[in-house]
Amino acid sequence: MKKLLGIVVLGLLFSANSFAADWNIKNKWKISCGIVDKESLVINGKPKTKYNKKEFKLESVIFKLDKGDIGSCPTDKKPAYKYNYSGRQEITHRLPVGKTIFETDIYIEGAPQYRSTVFQIHDGRNKGAPPSWIGIGMDWKLKYKFPKGECSPEKCKKIKTAYLKPGEKNRFKASINYQKKSKTLTVFYYLNNEMIAKHIDVPLSKKKTDGPYGPSKPYIKIGIYRIGDTGTTSFAYNNLVIKNKKSDK
């Protein structure tokens, strides 16, 4: 009986370890474009004051912009919609091929803005919406974008109205499937374990693009990218995890 019990326990442990081994933790981030000031980017509790293109590991990050702060990307000084400039402080991570889970606690403080991104999957295109984009509006309601006319209402749609209100901690998750040969990606979005939106089989740009990880290489972007600022706002991402497993489906 003891031998049988031991075999069962070993079998369960082997199964658990095999399942865990399928997923690999990814943690190599880069600063996007530059750093606005000494308060705009705090990584693992330490302010980043000098911009470089080196990769770094991330446990937590806080993005903070004041009213009038302009991003460091060349386009940020140009008018956007009906506003004279864009505020921006972001970091990026290469999107691995296969199935990827992005999870983090998000905590927002401060003033609203007409629009700000929270999470993006980008492919380096210079015009139009990236393959998948999630952000907030003036009322803190979550909004979603994808390339115009490239995804049907059945495949790309909101499932549930949701908010990221200041002073509230929310667990955000993106379940991503990116297959290099298909040249498309699929994302399911969750907030506090409830599905809130889906973007299925969204095509990547057919034109050669130039992103931080090489031509036409998709990547994850997080942080503040806003227009219509009304004051100081901060986004904190804590307990952040990216895990990936290779898959051809």
TORVEX-271787 format. One record per residue: residue number from 1; residue in one letter; chain; x, y, z negated of N, C-alpha, C in turn. Coordinates in steps of 0.2 Angstrom, whole numbers. Layout:
+-----+----+----+-------+-------+-------+-------+-------+-------+-------+-------+-------+
:   i : aa : ch :    nu :    nv :    nw :   cau :   cav :   caw :    cu :    cv :    cw :
+-----+----+----+-------+-------+-------+-------+-------+-------+-------+-------+-------+
: NUM :  a :  A :     X :     Y :     Z :     X :     Y :     Z :     X :     Y :     Z :
...
+-----+----+----+-------+-------+-------+-------+-------+-------+-------+-------+-------+
***
This chain:
+-----+----+----+-------+-------+-------+-------+-------+-------+-------+-------+-------+
:   i : aa : ch :    nu :    nv :    nw :   cau :   cav :   caw :    cu :    cv :    cw :
+-----+----+----+-------+-------+-------+-------+-------+-------+-------+-------+-------+
:   1 :  m :  A :     4 :    -6 :     0 :     0 :     0 :     0 :     4 :     6 :     0 :
:   2 :  k :  A :    10 :     6 :    -4 :    14 :    12 :    -5 :    18 :    13 :     2 :
:   3 :  k :  A :    20 :     7 :     5 :    23 :     8 :    12 :    18 :    11 :    17 :
:   4 :  l :  A :    12 :     9 :    17 :     7 :    11 :    22 :     6 :    19 :    20 :
:   5 :  l :  A :     5 :    21 :    14 :     4 :    28 :    12 :    10 :    32 :    15 :
:   6 :  g :  A :    16 :    29 :    14 :    22 :    33 :    16 :    23 :    34 :    23 :
:   7 :  i :  A :    20 :    29 :    27 :    20 :    29 :    35 :    15 :    34 :    37 :
:   8 :  v :  A :     9 :    35 :    33 :     4 :    40 :    35 :     7 :    47 :    34 :
:   9 :  v :  A :    10 :    48 :    28 :    13 :    54 :    26 :    18 :    56 :    31 :
:  10 :  l :  A :    23 :    52 :    33 :    28 :    53 :    38 :    25 :    55 :    45 :
:  11 :  g :  A :    20 :    51 :    47 :    16 :    53 :    53 :    13 :    60 :    53 :
:  12 :  l :  A :    10 :    62 :    48 :     7 :    68 :    47 :    12 :    74 :    48 :
:  13 :  l :  A :    18 :    73 :    44 :    23 :    77 :    44 :    26 :    78 :    51 :
:  14 :  f :  A :    27 :    72 :    54 :    30 :    73 :    61 :    25 :    76 :    66 :
:  15 :  s :  A :    19 :    75 :    65 :    14 :    78 :    70 :    14 :    86 :    68 :
:  16 :  a :  A :    14 :    88 :    62 :    15 :    95 :    60 :    21 :    98 :    63 :
:  17 :  n :  A :    27 :    95 :    62 :    33 :    98 :    65 :    33 :    98 :    72 :
:  18 :  s :  A :    30 :    93 :    75 :    30 :    93 :    83 :    26 :    99 :    85 :
:  19 :  f :  A :    20 :   100 :    82 :    16 :   106 :    84 :    19 :   112 :    83 :
:  20 :  a :  A :    22 :   113 :    77 :    26 :   119 :    76 :    32 :   121 :    81 :
:  21 :  a :  A :    35 :   115 :    83 :    40 :   116 :    87 :    38 :   118 :    94 :
:  22 :  d :  A :    32 :   117 :    96 :    29 :   119 :   102 :    30 :   127 :   103 :
:  23 :  w :  A :    29 :   131 :    98 :    30 :   138 :    98 :    36 :   140 :    96 :
:  24 :  n :  A :    39 :   145 :   100 :    45 :   149 :    98 :    44 :   156 :    96 :
:  25 :  i :  A :    47 :   158 :    91 :    46 :   165 :    89 :    51 :   170 :    94 :
:  26 :  k :  A :    48 :   175 :    96 :    51 :   180 :   100 :    52 :   186 :    96 :
:  27 :  n :  A :    58 :   189 :    96 :    59 :   196 :    92 :    64 :   200 :    95 :
:  28 :  k :  A :    64 :   202 :   101 :    69 :   207 :   104 :    66 :   213 :   107 :
:  29 :  w :  A :    66 :   218 :   104 :    62 :   224 :   105 :    67 :   230 :   108 :
:  30 :  k :  A :    64 :   234 :   112 :    68 :   240 :   114 :    64 :   246 :   113 :
:  31 :  i :  A :    67 :   252 :   112 :    64 :   259 :   112 :    62 :   261 :   119 :
:  32 :  s :  A :    56 :   263 :   120 :    54 :   265 :   127 :    56 :   273 :   128 :
:  33 :  c :  A :    59 :   275 :   133 :    61 :   282 :   135 :    65 :   285 :   130 :
:  34 :  g :  A :    63 :   286 :   124 :    67 :   290 :   119 :    64 :   291 :   113 :
:  35 :  i :  A :    67 :   295 :   108 :    64 :   297 :   102 :    62 :   304 :   101 :
:  36 :  v :  A :    56 :   305 :    99 :    54 :   312 :    99 :    57 :   316 :    93 :
:  37 :  d :  A :    57 :   314 :    87 :    61 :   317 :    82 :    62 :   312 :    76 :
:  38 :  k :  A :    65 :   314 :    71 :    68 :   309 :    65 :    62 :   306 :    62 :
:  39 :  e :  A :    56 :   308 :    63 :    50 :   305 :    59 :    46 :   301 :    64 :
:  40 :  s :  A :    47 :   301 :    70 :    42 :   298 :    75 :    43 :   291 :    75 :
:  41 :  l :  A :    48 :   288 :    73 :    49 :   280 :    74 :    53 :   278 :    68 :
:  42 :  v :  A :    50 :   274 :    64 :    53 :   271 :    58 :    52 :   263 :    59 :
:  43 :  i :  A :    58 :   260 :    60 :    59 :   253 :    61 :    61 :   249 :    55 :
:  44 :  n :  A :    58 :   244 :    52 :    59 :   240 :    46 :    61 :   245 :    40 :
:  45 :  g :  A :    57 :   250 :    40 :    58 :   255 :    34 :    64 :   260 :    35 :
:  46 :  k :  A :    67 :   260 :    41 :    72 :   265 :    42 :    71 :   269 :    48 :
:  47 :  p :  A :    71 :   276 :    47 :    70 :   280 :    53 :    75 :   279 :    59 :
:  48 :  k :  A :    73 :   279 :    65 :    77 :   279 :    71 :    79 :   286 :    73 :
:  49 :  t :  A :    85 :   288 :    73 :    86 :   295 :    75 :    90 :   296 :    82 :
:  50 :  k :  A :    93 :   290 :    84 :    97 :   290 :    90 :    94 :   285 :    95 :
:  51 :  y :  A :    93 :   287 :   101 :    90 :   283 :   106 :    96 :   279 :   109 :
:  52 :  n :  A :    95 :   272 :   110 :    99 :   268 :   114 :    95 :   262 :   117 :
:  53 :  k :  A :    98 :   258 :   122 :    94 :   253 :   125 :    95 :   246 :   122 :
:  54 :  k :  A :    99 :   246 :   116 :   100 :   240 :   113 :    94 :   236 :   110 :
:  55 :  e :  A :    93 :   230 :   110 :    88 :   226 :   108 :    88 :   226 :   100 :
:  56 :  f :  A :    83 :   225 :    97 :    83 :   225 :    89 :    77 :   220 :    87 :
:  57 :  k :  A :    78 :   217 :    81 :    73 :   213 :    78 :    68 :   217 :    74 :
:  58 :  l :  A :    62 :   215 :    74 :    56 :   220 :    71 :    52 :   216 :    66 :
:  59 :  e :  A :    52 :   219 :    60 :    47 :   216 :    55 :    41 :   221 :    54 :
:  60 :  s :  A :    43 :   227 :    54 :    37 :   232 :    54 :    39 :   239 :    57 :
:  61 :  v :  A :    35 :   242 :    60 :    36 :   249 :    63 :    31 :   254 :    62 :
:  62 :  i :  A :    33 :   260 :    61 :    28 :   266 :    60 :    29 :   271 :    66 :
:  63 :  f :  A :    24 :   273 :    70 :    25 :   278 :    75 :    21 :   284 :    72 :
:  64 :  k :  A :    24 :   290 :    72 :    21 :   296 :    70 :    22 :   302 :    74 :
:  65 :  l :  A :    17 :   305 :    76 :    17 :   311 :    81 :    13 :   317 :    78 :
:  66 :  d :  A :    16 :   323 :    78 :    13 :   329 :    76 :     9 :   332 :    82 :
:  67 :  k :  A :     5 :   337 :    80 :     2 :   340 :    86 :     7 :   344 :    90 :
:  68 :  g :  A :     7 :   344 :    96 :    12 :   347 :   100 :    18 :   343 :   102 :
:  69 :  d :  A :    19 :   337 :    99 :    24 :   333 :   101 :    23 :   330 :   108 :
:  70 :  i :  A :    29 :   331 :   112 :    28 :   328 :   119 :    33 :   322 :   119 :
:  71 :  g :  A :    31 :   317 :   123 :    35 :   311 :   124 :    41 :   312 :   128 :
:  72 :  s :  A :    46 :   307 :   128 :    52 :   308 :   131 :    52 :   305 :   138 :
:  73 :  c :  A :    47 :   302 :   140 :    47 :   300 :   147 :    46 :   306 :   152 :
:  74 :  p :  A :    48 :   306 :   158 :    48 :   311 :   163 :    41 :   314 :   164 :
:  75 :  t :  A :    36 :   309 :   164 :    29 :   311 :   166 :    26 :   315 :   160 :
:  76 :  d :  A :    28 :   314 :   154 :    25 :   317 :   148 :    24 :   324 :   148 :
:  77 :  k :  A :    29 :   328 :   152 :    28 :   335 :   152 :    23 :   337 :   157 :
:  78 :  k :  A :    21 :   333 :   161 :    16 :   335 :   166 :     9 :   334 :   164 :
:  79 :  p :  A :     4 :   338 :   167 :    -3 :   338 :   165 :    -6 :   331 :   166 :
:  80 :  a :  A :   -10 :   329 :   161 :   -13 :   322 :   161 :   -21 :   323 :   160 :
:  81 :  y :  A :   -25 :   321 :   164 :   -32 :   323 :   164 :   -33 :   330 :   163 :
:  82 :  k :  A :   -36 :   333 :   158 :   -37 :   340 :   157 :   -32 :   343 :   152 :
:  83 :  y :  A :   -27 :   339 :   150 :   -22 :   341 :   145 :   -15 :   342 :   148 :
:  84 :  n :  A :   -11 :   347 :   145 :    -5 :   349 :   148 :     1 :   344 :   147 :
:  85 :  y :  A :     0 :   340 :   142 :     6 :   335 :   141 :     3 :   329 :   138 :
:  86 :  s :  A :     8 :   324 :   137 :     6 :   318 :   134 :    11 :   317 :   128 :
:  87 :  g :  A :     8 :   315 :   122 :    13 :   313 :   116 :    14 :   305 :   117 :
:  88 :  r :  A :    20 :   304 :   115 :    22 :   297 :   116 :    28 :   295 :   112 :
:  89 :  q :  A :    27 :   289 :   108 :    32 :   285 :   105 :    31 :   278 :   105 :
:  90 :  e :  A :    35 :   274 :   109 :    33 :   267 :   110 :    39 :   263 :   110 :
:  91 :  i :  A :    38 :   256 :   109 :    43 :   251 :   110 :    41 :   246 :   114 :
:  92 :  t :  A :    45 :   242 :   117 :    43 :   237 :   122 :    47 :   230 :   120 :
:  93 :  h :  A :    43 :   225 :   123 :    46 :   218 :   122 :    44 :   214 :   128 :
:  94 :  r :  A :    49 :   210 :   131 :    48 :   206 :   137 :    42 :   202 :   136 :
:  95 :  l :  A :    38 :   201 :   141 :    33 :   196 :   140 :    35 :   189 :   143 :
:  96 :  p :  A :    36 :   184 :   139 :    38 :   178 :   141 :    33 :   174 :   145 :
:  97 :  v :  A :    36 :   170 :   150 :    32 :   165 :   154 :    28 :   160 :   149 :
:  98 :  g :  A :    22 :   159 :   151 :    18 :   154 :   147 :    13 :   157 :   143 :
:  99 :  k :  A :    12 :   153 :   137 :     6 :   156 :   132 :    10 :   160 :   127 :
: 100 :  t :  A :     7 :   166 :   125 :    10 :   170 :   120 :     5 :   173 :   116 :
: 101 :  i :  A :     6 :   173 :   109 :     2 :   175 :   104 :     6 :   181 :   101 :
: 102 :  f :  A :     2 :   187 :   101 :     5 :   193 :    98 :     0 :   195 :    92 :
: 103 :  e :  A :     2 :   195 :    86 :    -2 :   197 :    80 :     1 :   202 :    76 :
: 104 :  t :  A :    -3 :   206 :    73 :     0 :   211 :    69 :    -6 :   214 :    64 :
: 105 :  d :  A :    -4 :   217 :    59 :    -9 :   221 :    55 :    -8 :   228 :    57 :
: 106 :  i :  A :   -13 :   232 :    59 :   -13 :   239 :    61 :   -16 :   243 :    56 :
: 107 :  y :  A :   -13 :   249 :    54 :   -15 :   253 :    49 :   -14 :   260 :    52 :
: 108 :  i :  A :   -19 :   264 :    53 :   -19 :   271 :    56 :   -21 :   276 :    51 :
: 109 :  e :  A :   -17 :   282 :    51 :   -18 :   287 :    47 :   -18 :   294 :    51 :
: 110 :  g :  A :   -22 :   299 :    49 :   -22 :   305 :    52 :   -27 :   307 :    57 :
: 111 :  a :  A :   -26 :   312 :    61 :   -31 :   315 :    65 :   -32 :   311 :    72 :
: 112 :  p :  A :   -38 :   312 :    75 :   -40 :   309 :    81 :   -37 :   312 :    87 :
: 113 :  q :  A :   -37 :   309 :    93 :   -35 :   312 :    99 :   -40 :   310 :   104 :
: 114 :  y :  A :   -40 :   313 :   110 :   -44 :   311 :   115 :   -44 :   304 :   117 :
: 115 :  r :  A :   -37 :   302 :   118 :   -36 :   295 :   119 :   -29 :   293 :   117 :
: 116 :  s :  A :   -28 :   287 :   115 :   -21 :   284 :   113 :   -21 :   277 :   115 :
: 117 :  t :  A :   -16 :   274 :   117 :   -15 :   267 :   118 :   -13 :   264 :   111 :
: 118 :  v :  A :   -14 :   258 :   110 :   -12 :   254 :   104 :    -8 :   248 :   106 :
: 119 :  f :  A :   -10 :   245 :   112 :    -6 :   239 :   115 :    -7 :   239 :   122 :
: 120 :  q :  A :    -2 :   237 :   126 :    -2 :   237 :   133 :     2 :   231 :   135 :
: 121 :  i :  A :     0 :   228 :   141 :     4 :   223 :   145 :     5 :   227 :   151 :
: 122 :  h :  A :    12 :   229 :   152 :    13 :   233 :   158 :    18 :   229 :   163 :
: 123 :  d :  A :    18 :   232 :   169 :    22 :   228 :   174 :    27 :   233 :   178 :
: 124 :  g :  A :    27 :   239 :   175 :    32 :   244 :   177 :    29 :   249 :   183 :
: 125 :  r :  A :    23 :   248 :   184 :    20 :   252 :   190 :    20 :   260 :   187 :
: 126 :  n :  A :    20 :   264 :   192 :    20 :   271 :   190 :    14 :   275 :   191 :
: 127 :  k :  A :     9 :   272 :   194 :     2 :   275 :   195 :    -3 :   270 :   193 :
: 128 :  g :  A :    -9 :   273 :   190 :   -14 :   269 :   188 :   -13 :   265 :   182 :
: 129 :  a :  A :   -19 :   261 :   180 :   -19 :   258 :   173 :   -14 :   251 :   174 :
: 130 :  p :  A :   -11 :   249 :   169 :    -7 :   243 :   169 :   -11 :   237 :   169 :
: 131 :  p :  A :    -9 :   231 :   170 :   -13 :   225 :   170 :   -18 :   224 :   164 :
: 132 :  s :  A :   -16 :   226 :   158 :   -20 :   226 :   152 :   -19 :   231 :   147 :
: 133 :  w :  A :   -24 :   235 :   145 :   -22 :   241 :   140 :   -28 :   241 :   135 :
: 134 :  i :  A :   -26 :   242 :   129 :   -31 :   243 :   124 :   -29 :   249 :   120 :
: 135 :  g :  A :   -34 :   253 :   118 :   -33 :   260 :   115 :   -39 :   262 :   111 :
: 136 :  i :  A :   -38 :   268 :   108 :   -44 :   271 :   104 :   -46 :   278 :   107 :
: 137 :  g :  A :   -52 :   280 :   106 :   -54 :   287 :   108 :   -55 :   291 :   102 :
: 138 :  m :  A :   -58 :   297 :   103 :   -59 :   302 :    98 :   -63 :   300 :    92 :
: 139 :  d :  A :   -67 :   295 :    93 :   -71 :   292 :    88 :   -68 :   286 :    85 :
: 140 :  w :  A :   -62 :   284 :    87 :   -58 :   278 :    85 :   -61 :   272 :    87 :
: 141 :  k :  A :   -66 :   272 :    92 :   -68 :   266 :    95 :   -63 :   263 :   100 :
: 142 :  l :  A :   -63 :   256 :   100 :   -58 :   253 :   105 :   -60 :   254 :   112 :
: 143 :  k :  A :   -56 :   255 :   116 :   -57 :   255 :   123 :   -52 :   251 :   127 :
: 144 :  y :  A :   -54 :   249 :   133 :   -50 :   244 :   137 :   -49 :   247 :   144 :
: 145 :  k :  A :   -43 :   245 :   147 :   -42 :   247 :   154 :   -38 :   242 :   158 :
: 146 :  f :  A :   -39 :   241 :   164 :   -36 :   237 :   169 :   -36 :   240 :   175 :
: 147 :  p :  A :   -32 :   238 :   180 :   -31 :   241 :   187 :   -38 :   242 :   190 :
: 148 :  k :  A :   -40 :   248 :   192 :   -47 :   249 :   195 :   -48 :   245 :   201 :
: 149 :  g :  A :   -54 :   241 :   201 :   -56 :   237 :   206 :   -52 :   230 :   207 :
: 150 :  e :  A :   -48 :   229 :   202 :   -44 :   222 :   203 :   -47 :   217 :   198 :
: 151 :  c :  A :   -52 :   218 :   195 :   -55 :   213 :   190 :   -62 :   213 :   190 :
: 152 :  s :  A :   -66 :   208 :   191 :   -73 :   208 :   191 :   -76 :   209 :   184 :
: 153 :  p :  A :   -82 :   212 :   184 :   -85 :   213 :   177 :   -86 :   207 :   173 :
: 154 :  e :  A :   -87 :   201 :   177 :   -87 :   195 :   173 :   -81 :   192 :   170 :
: 155 :  k :  A :   -75 :   194 :   173 :   -69 :   192 :   170 :   -65 :   197 :   166 :
: 156 :  c :  A :   -67 :   204 :   167 :   -64 :   209 :   162 :   -70 :   213 :   159 :
: 157 :  k :  A :   -71 :   211 :   153 :   -76 :   214 :   149 :   -75 :   215 :   142 :
: 158 :  k :  A :   -79 :   220 :   139 :   -79 :   220 :   132 :   -84 :   215 :   129 :
: 159 :  i :  A :   -82 :   212 :   124 :   -87 :   207 :   120 :   -90 :   210 :   115 :
: 160 :  k :  A :   -87 :   214 :   111 :   -90 :   217 :   105 :   -87 :   224 :   104 :
: 161 :  t :  A :   -91 :   229 :   102 :   -89 :   235 :   100 :   -85 :   235 :    93 :
: 162 :  a :  A :   -79 :   238 :    93 :   -75 :   238 :    88 :   -71 :   245 :    87 :
: 163 :  y :  A :   -69 :   246 :    81 :   -65 :   252 :    79 :   -59 :   251 :    75 :
: 164 :  l :  A :   -54 :   255 :    76 :   -48 :   256 :    72 :   -48 :   262 :    68 :
: 165 :  k :  A :   -52 :   262 :    63 :   -53 :   269 :    59 :   -47 :   270 :    54 :
: 166 :  p :  A :   -45 :   276 :    53 :   -40 :   278 :    48 :   -42 :   275 :    41 :
: 167 :  g :  A :   -36 :   273 :    38 :   -37 :   271 :    31 :   -39 :   263 :    30 :
: 168 :  e :  A :   -40 :   260 :    36 :   -43 :   253 :    36 :   -37 :   249 :    39 :
: 169 :  k :  A :   -36 :   243 :    36 :   -31 :   238 :    38 :   -35 :   233 :    43 :
: 170 :  n :  A :   -32 :   232 :    49 :   -36 :   227 :    53 :   -30 :   222 :    56 :
: 171 :  r :  A :   -32 :   216 :    57 :   -28 :   211 :    60 :   -29 :   211 :    67 :
: 172 :  f :  A :   -25 :   212 :    71 :   -25 :   213 :    79 :   -22 :   207 :    82 :
: 173 :  k :  A :   -25 :   204 :    87 :   -22 :   198 :    90 :   -23 :   198 :    98 :
: 174 :  a :  A :   -18 :   197 :   101 :   -19 :   196 :   109 :   -16 :   189 :   111 :
: 175 :  s :  A :   -20 :   185 :   114 :   -18 :   179 :   116 :   -17 :   179 :   124 :
: 176 :  i :  A :   -11 :   178 :   126 :    -9 :   180 :   133 :    -7 :   173 :   137 :
: 177 :  n :  A :    -9 :   173 :   143 :    -7 :   168 :   147 :    -4 :   171 :   153 :
: 178 :  y :  A :     3 :   170 :   154 :     6 :   173 :   160 :    10 :   168 :   164 :
: 179 :  q :  A :     8 :   166 :   170 :    11 :   161 :   174 :    15 :   165 :   180 :
: 180 :  k :  A :    21 :   164 :   180 :    25 :   168 :   185 :    23 :   166 :   192 :
: 181 :  k :  A :    21 :   160 :   194 :    20 :   159 :   201 :    13 :   161 :   203 :
: 182 :  s :  A :     8 :   162 :   198 :     2 :   164 :   200 :     1 :   172 :   201 :
: 183 :  k :  A :     6 :   175 :   198 :     6 :   183 :   198 :     0 :   186 :   195 :
: 184 :  t :  A :    -3 :   183 :   190 :    -8 :   186 :   187 :    -7 :   184 :   179 :
: 185 :  l :  A :   -11 :   188 :   175 :   -11 :   186 :   168 :   -18 :   187 :   165 :
: 186 :  t :  A :   -19 :   183 :   159 :   -25 :   183 :   156 :   -24 :   185 :   149 :
: 187 :  v :  A :   -28 :   189 :   146 :   -28 :   191 :   139 :   -35 :   191 :   135 :
: 188 :  f :  A :   -35 :   188 :   130 :   -41 :   188 :   125 :   -39 :   192 :   119 :
: 189 :  y :  A :   -43 :   197 :   117 :   -41 :   201 :   112 :   -46 :   200 :   106 :
: 190 :  y :  A :   -43 :   200 :   100 :   -46 :   198 :    94 :   -45 :   204 :    88 :
: 191 :  l :  A :   -50 :   205 :    84 :   -49 :   210 :    79 :   -52 :   206 :    73 :
: 192 :  n :  A :   -48 :   205 :    68 :   -50 :   202 :    62 :   -54 :   195 :    63 :
: 193 :  n :  A :   -50 :   191 :    68 :   -52 :   184 :    70 :   -59 :   184 :    74 :
: 194 :  e :  A :   -61 :   190 :    76 :   -67 :   190 :    81 :   -65 :   192 :    88 :
: 195 :  m :  A :   -67 :   189 :    93 :   -65 :   191 :   100 :   -69 :   197 :   101 :
: 196 :  i :  A :   -65 :   202 :   104 :   -68 :   209 :   106 :   -68 :   210 :   113 :
: 197 :  a :  A :   -63 :   207 :   117 :   -63 :   208 :   124 :   -59 :   203 :   127 :
: 198 :  k :  A :   -60 :   203 :   134 :   -56 :   198 :   138 :   -54 :   201 :   145 :
: 199 :  h :  A :   -48 :   199 :   147 :   -46 :   201 :   154 :   -43 :   195 :   157 :
: 200 :  i :  A :   -47 :   192 :   162 :   -45 :   186 :   165 :   -42 :   186 :   172 :
: 201 :  d :  A :   -37 :   183 :   173 :   -34 :   183 :   180 :   -33 :   190 :   183 :
: 202 :  v :  A :   -30 :   195 :   179 :   -29 :   201 :   181 :   -22 :   201 :   185 :
: 203 :  p :  A :   -22 :   204 :   191 :   -16 :   203 :   196 :   -11 :   208 :   193 :
: 204 :  l :  A :    -5 :   206 :   194 :     1 :   210 :   193 :     2 :   214 :   200 :
: 205 :  s :  A :     6 :   220 :   199 :     7 :   224 :   205 :    10 :   220 :   211 :
: 206 :  k :  A :     7 :   221 :   217 :    10 :   218 :   223 :    17 :   221 :   225 :
: 207 :  k :  A :    17 :   228 :   223 :    23 :   231 :   225 :    29 :   230 :   220 :
: 208 :  k :  A :    35 :   231 :   222 :    41 :   230 :   218 :    41 :   236 :   213 :
: 209 :  t :  A :    41 :   234 :   206 :    41 :   239 :   201 :    47 :   239 :   197 :
: 210 :  d :  A :    49 :   244 :   194 :    55 :   245 :   190 :    54 :   246 :   183 :
: 211 :  g :  A :    53 :   241 :   179 :    52 :   241 :   171 :    59 :   240 :   168 :
: 212 :  p :  A :    58 :   240 :   161 :    64 :   240 :   157 :    68 :   233 :   157 :
: 213 :  y :  A :    64 :   228 :   160 :    67 :   221 :   160 :    68 :   219 :   167 :
: 214 :  g :  A :    69 :   223 :   171 :    70 :   222 :   178 :    64 :   222 :   183 :
: 215 :  p :  A :    65 :   222 :   189 :    60 :   223 :   194 :    54 :   218 :   193 :
: 216 :  s :  A :    48 :   221 :   193 :    42 :   217 :   192 :    41 :   212 :   187 :
: 217 :  k :  A :    45 :   214 :   181 :    45 :   209 :   175 :    40 :   212 :   170 :
: 218 :  p :  A :    34 :   209 :   169 :    29 :   212 :   164 :    32 :   212 :   157 :
: 219 :  y :  A :    29 :   216 :   153 :    32 :   217 :   146 :    26 :   220 :   142 :
: 220 :  i :  A :    27 :   219 :   135 :    22 :   222 :   130 :    25 :   228 :   128 :
: 221 :  k :  A :    20 :   233 :   127 :    21 :   240 :   124 :    17 :   241 :   118 :
: 222 :  i :  A :    19 :   243 :   113 :    15 :   246 :   107 :    17 :   253 :   105 :
: 223 :  g :  A :    13 :   256 :   101 :    14 :   263 :    99 :     9 :   268 :   101 :
: 224 :  i :  A :    11 :   274 :   100 :     7 :   279 :   102 :     8 :   282 :   109 :
: 225 :  y :  A :     3 :   282 :   113 :     4 :   286 :   120 :    -3 :   289 :   121 :
: 226 :  r :  A :    -3 :   296 :   119 :    -9 :   299 :   119 :   -10 :   306 :   122 :
: 227 :  i :  A :   -16 :   308 :   123 :   -17 :   315 :   126 :   -23 :   318 :   122 :
: 228 :  g :  A :   -23 :   324 :   122 :   -28 :   328 :   118 :   -27 :   327 :   110 :
: 229 :  d :  A :   -21 :   328 :   108 :   -20 :   327 :   101 :   -23 :   333 :    97 :
: 230 :  t :  A :   -25 :   332 :    91 :   -28 :   337 :    86 :   -24 :   338 :    80 :
: 231 :  g :  A :   -19 :   334 :    79 :   -15 :   334 :    73 :   -10 :   329 :    72 :
: 232 :  t :  A :    -8 :   328 :    66 :    -3 :   322 :    65 :    -6 :   316 :    64 :
: 233 :  t :  A :    -4 :   311 :    68 :    -6 :   304 :    68 :    -1 :   299 :    67 :
: 234 :  s :  A :    -2 :   293 :    63 :     3 :   288 :    63 :    -1 :   281 :    64 :
: 235 :  f :  A :     3 :   277 :    67 :     1 :   270 :    68 :     6 :   265 :    65 :
: 236 :  a :  A :     4 :   261 :    60 :     9 :   256 :    57 :     7 :   249 :    59 :
: 237 :  y :  A :    12 :   246 :    61 :    11 :   239 :    63 :    15 :   235 :    58 :
: 238 :  n :  A :    12 :   230 :    54 :    15 :   226 :    49 :    14 :   219 :    50 :
: 239 :  n :  A :    18 :   215 :    48 :    18 :   207 :    48 :    17 :   206 :    56 :
: 240 :  l :  A :    21 :   208 :    60 :    21 :   207 :    67 :    24 :   201 :    69 :
: 241 :  v :  A :    21 :   197 :    73 :    23 :   191 :    76 :    22 :   190 :    83 :
: 242 :  i :  A :    27 :   188 :    87 :    26 :   186 :    94 :    29 :   179 :    94 :
: 243 :  k :  A :    24 :   174 :    96 :    26 :   167 :    97 :    24 :   165 :   104 :
: 244 :  n :  A :    28 :   160 :   107 :    27 :   158 :   114 :    29 :   151 :   115 :
: 245 :  k :  A :    25 :   148 :   119 :    27 :   141 :   122 :    26 :   140 :   129 :
: 246 :  k :  A :    30 :   137 :   132 :    30 :   136 :   139 :    24 :   132 :   141 :
: 247 :  s :  A :    21 :   134 :   147 :    15 :   130 :   149 :    14 :   132 :   156 :
: 248 :  d :  A :    11 :   127 :   160 :    10 :   129 :   167 :     2 :   129 :   168 :
: 249 :  k :  A :    -2 :   130 :   163 :    -9 :   131 :   163 :   -11 :   137 :   160 :
+-----+----+----+-------+-------+-------+-------+-------+-------+-------+-------+-------+
***
